[in-house]
Amino acid sequence: MSVLQVLEPHTYSQARTSPKWIAAMDKELDALEANGTWILTTLPSDKKPLTSKWVYKIKFRPDGSVERYKARLVIRGFQQVKDKDFKHTFSPVAKLTTVRIFIALATAKEWPLHQLDINNAFLHGFIDEDIYMHPPEGYTRAAPGQVCKLERSLYSLKQASRQWNLELPNSFSNKVSLNLRVTILFLPRCLKVFALFFLSMLMIY
């Protein structure tokens, strides 16, 4: 099957006619619930729930065959109200110059480089504000009148990147930093500066 012959749905109404897309949406909803993304509750009188939409994407293998059908739930973050649904959105990012220095240093010293890819990274951040969302299309576990109170981030939430940035150092600090400190003690002197700088960056951010 050619890549050009495979059409991706643009709406839930189009996707619900295909068993493959229904399975993809069910898988996404199960993952969100397992992650504790929301709890079902009644809507407070002073709150207005946000809406969400489905985004569909077909993942292909290098040979052009279909690898999997991916359905992602995104919230309509443009409906958020500043100082009510979010306060701060800034999160630090690495400068490209810093990344180039790391790569150049590793190349010059012939150090191995490794890449870390965290699946659904933004979904691991916790929400500080009280944000409510209408149950997603196709979600049948909510009783009539119930809404989803977000406990964790969703894609397109204005503060999603910031909340993930706040959560990542906590995970590293609790699970990795002690092992890093012990490892650094046994590193050659030329590697200690590089490793200590990396550890300090984790503590800062």
Legacy VTK file of the C-alpha trace (Angstrom):
# vtk DataFile Version 3.0
C-alpha trace
ASCII
DATASET POLYDATA
POINTS 205 float
0.000 0.000 0.000
1.392 3.397 -1.008
1.798 6.175 1.524
-0.202 8.446 -0.768
-3.097 5.988 -0.817
-3.626 6.039 2.951
-5.912 8.826 4.144
-5.946 10.110 7.711
-9.272 11.204 9.218
-9.660 14.832 10.261
-12.608 14.450 12.629
-13.929 11.953 15.149
-16.959 11.352 12.947
-14.690 10.135 10.175
-12.480 8.034 12.467
-15.251 6.211 14.313
-16.236 4.339 11.147
-12.895 2.467 11.146
-12.154 -0.319 13.657
-8.439 0.502 13.431
-8.951 4.106 14.499
-11.404 3.083 17.213
-8.744 0.730 18.609
-6.159 3.541 18.456
-8.454 5.909 20.382
-9.258 3.253 22.984
-5.531 2.643 23.455
-4.900 6.360 23.973
-7.743 6.692 26.485
-6.546 3.638 28.413
-3.028 5.095 28.565
-4.315 8.466 29.793
-6.395 6.856 32.505
-3.540 4.574 33.569
-1.363 7.683 33.863
-3.933 9.368 36.116
-4.420 12.242 33.690
-7.863 13.135 35.036
-10.528 12.287 37.555
-14.248 12.366 36.862
-16.216 14.863 38.907
-18.990 17.422 38.744
-18.267 20.891 37.414
-18.072 23.707 40.001
-20.446 26.570 39.311
-17.606 29.072 38.824
-15.674 26.959 36.283
-16.001 26.572 32.527
-14.775 23.298 31.004
-12.417 23.241 28.040
-12.984 21.066 25.004
-10.652 18.629 23.272
-10.169 17.062 19.872
-8.576 13.995 18.341
-5.544 14.182 16.065
-4.898 11.184 13.863
-1.586 10.129 12.355
-0.477 7.012 10.503
3.081 5.893 11.269
4.930 4.285 8.368
7.932 1.968 8.218
10.912 2.852 5.992
9.553 0.589 3.265
6.279 2.524 3.162
4.105 -0.040 4.920
1.847 0.980 7.790
3.445 0.523 11.211
0.576 1.685 13.419
-2.372 4.009 13.706
-1.816 6.757 16.257
-4.637 8.755 17.833
-3.656 11.611 20.141
-6.008 13.563 22.389
-5.202 17.268 22.525
-6.948 19.928 24.551
-8.000 23.228 22.998
-5.531 25.358 24.904
-6.606 28.543 23.118
-9.743 28.426 25.293
-7.679 28.894 28.461
-7.948 32.160 30.368
-4.769 33.686 31.817
-4.561 33.839 35.643
-7.534 31.472 35.787
-6.518 28.378 33.852
-2.795 29.107 33.801
-0.273 31.559 35.272
3.190 30.846 33.880
4.174 29.183 30.618
7.938 29.793 30.491
10.256 26.792 30.590
14.035 26.819 29.967
15.405 25.092 26.900
18.928 24.134 25.916
20.723 26.566 23.600
21.923 25.073 20.346
25.411 26.411 21.113
25.532 24.345 24.304
24.473 21.199 22.451
27.162 21.793 19.827
29.811 22.177 22.540
28.773 18.856 24.086
28.903 17.083 20.724
32.256 18.662 19.794
33.755 17.751 23.166
32.497 14.174 22.965
33.815 13.846 19.422
37.233 15.240 20.312
37.550 12.921 23.322
35.979 9.950 21.501
33.283 9.608 24.148
30.134 7.616 23.319
26.924 9.597 22.852
23.474 8.335 23.836
20.020 9.725 23.120
17.082 9.629 25.516
13.563 9.736 24.093
10.709 9.889 26.592
7.358 8.779 25.207
4.496 11.228 25.736
6.787 13.477 27.750
4.324 16.317 28.334
1.768 13.946 29.823
3.957 13.371 32.903
3.700 16.926 34.236
1.294 17.667 37.091
-1.226 20.522 36.913
-1.251 23.200 39.625
-4.449 24.941 38.521
-7.997 23.603 38.596
-8.718 22.827 34.940
-11.823 21.001 33.781
-12.472 19.406 30.401
-15.527 17.984 28.693
-15.212 14.189 28.306
-13.472 13.398 24.995
-15.460 12.177 22.026
-15.821 8.414 22.238
-15.235 8.341 26.011
-18.073 6.410 27.648
-16.935 6.108 31.269
-18.245 9.504 32.391
-21.737 9.681 33.851
-24.133 12.329 32.524
-23.111 15.733 33.859
-19.580 14.673 34.782
-16.430 16.389 33.519
-12.733 15.539 33.605
-10.658 17.417 36.189
-7.085 17.391 34.937
-4.434 16.054 37.284
-1.691 15.903 34.635
-0.925 17.796 31.457
-2.406 17.218 28.045
-0.921 18.231 24.721
-1.710 21.838 23.678
-2.202 22.937 27.284
-0.437 26.286 27.588
1.576 25.286 30.657
2.301 21.716 29.503
5.977 22.283 28.652
6.597 24.148 31.912
4.982 21.445 34.047
7.037 18.758 32.316
10.189 20.802 32.860
9.380 21.035 36.569
8.694 17.311 36.848
11.763 16.030 34.980
14.415 17.226 37.488
12.435 15.688 40.357
12.578 12.297 38.673
16.288 12.625 37.969
17.025 13.969 41.443
15.295 11.071 43.168
16.486 8.206 40.974
19.608 9.221 39.083
21.618 11.898 40.855
22.933 9.601 43.617
24.149 7.071 41.054
25.730 9.891 39.049
27.587 11.214 42.080
28.964 7.769 42.869
29.967 7.198 39.243
31.724 10.575 39.022
34.083 9.555 41.826
35.566 6.848 39.599
35.738 8.846 36.373
39.021 10.066 34.874
39.770 13.705 35.613
39.019 14.778 32.029
35.475 13.386 32.334
34.670 14.729 35.787
34.239 18.325 34.635
31.826 17.255 31.906
29.831 14.992 34.247
29.685 17.526 37.080
28.438 20.183 34.693
25.703 17.843 33.464
24.675 17.022 37.039
24.576 20.712 38.002
22.307 21.447 35.048
19.863 18.820 36.307
19.855 20.377 39.749
19.282 23.897 38.360
16.387 22.968 36.118
LINES 1 206
205 0 1 2 3 4 5 6 7 8 9 10 11 12 13 14 15 16 17 18 19 20 21 22 23 24 25 26 27 28 29 30 31 32 33 34 35 36 37 38 39 40 41 42 43 44 45 46 47 48 49 50 51 52 53 54 55 56 57 58 59 60 61 62 63 64 65 66 67 68 69 70 71 72 73 74 75 76 77 78 79 80 81 82 83 84 85 86 87 88 89 90 91 92 93 94 95 96 97 98 99 100 101 102 103 104 105 106 107 108 109 110 111 112 113 114 115 116 117 118 119 120 121 122 123 124 125 126 127 128 129 130 131 132 133 134 135 136 137 138 139 140 141 142 143 144 145 146 147 148 149 150 151 152 153 154 155 156 157 158 159 160 161 162 163 164 165 166 167 168 169 170 171 172 173 174 175 176 177 178 179 180 181 182 183 184 185 186 187 188 189 190 191 192 193 194 195 196 197 198 199 200 201 202 203 204
